[in-house]
Amino acid sequence: MDSGGRPASTRHHSTTLSSKCGQCHVDTQRTMLGDRAFPVTAARAWNALPSSVRSVPSLLQFRRDLKTALHVSVIVLFTVVSSCVTDCNF
């Protein structure tokens, strides 16, 4: 409970356009170093996730869907690299 008698989870509830669609706001960075900072990189990684993964209601389901999405990404990447290597006659 906070000092107003409300549950802690309702203290700071604000809705932004980005939170409605599950996206994180990423500020434009002036330098390459700023572009590599954790908050910027983390927000971009979050935004790159499929919306179906970002919008799941529970942590358990999020973990399952994230694992599936990452496996699919690796399989697609492997397929592209394999076809390139085959086409290039390495």
Secondary structure in CASP SS format (residue, H / E / C, confidence):
PFRMAT SS
TARGET T0000
AUTHOR 0000-0000-0000
METHOD secondary structure of the structure
MODEL  1
M C 1.00
D C 1.00
S C 1.00
G C 1.00
G C 1.00
R C 1.00
P C 1.00
A H 1.00
S H 1.00
T H 1.00
R C 1.00
H C 1.00
H C 1.00
S C 1.00
T C 1.00
T C 1.00
L H 1.00
S H 1.00
S H 1.00
K H 1.00
C C 1.00
G C 1.00
Q C 1.00
C C 1.00
H C 1.00
V C 1.00
D C 1.00
T C 1.00
Q C 1.00
R C 1.00
T C 1.00
M H 1.00
L H 1.00
G H 1.00
D H 1.00
R C 1.00
A C 1.00
F H 1.00
P H 1.00
V H 1.00
T H 1.00
A H 1.00
A H 1.00
R H 1.00
A H 1.00
W H 1.00
N H 1.00
A H 1.00
L C 1.00
P C 1.00
S H 1.00
S H 1.00
V H 1.00
R H 1.00
S C 1.00
V C 1.00
P C 1.00
S C 1.00
L H 1.00
L H 1.00
Q H 1.00
F H 1.00
R H 1.00
R H 1.00
D H 1.00
L H 1.00
K H 1.00
T H 1.00
A H 1.00
L H 1.00
H H 1.00
V H 1.00
S H 1.00
V H 1.00
I H 1.00
V H 1.00
L H 1.00
F H 1.00
T H 1.00
V H 1.00
V H 1.00
S H 1.00
S H 1.00
C H 1.00
V H 1.00
T H 1.00
D H 1.00
C H 1.00
N C 1.00
F C 1.00
END
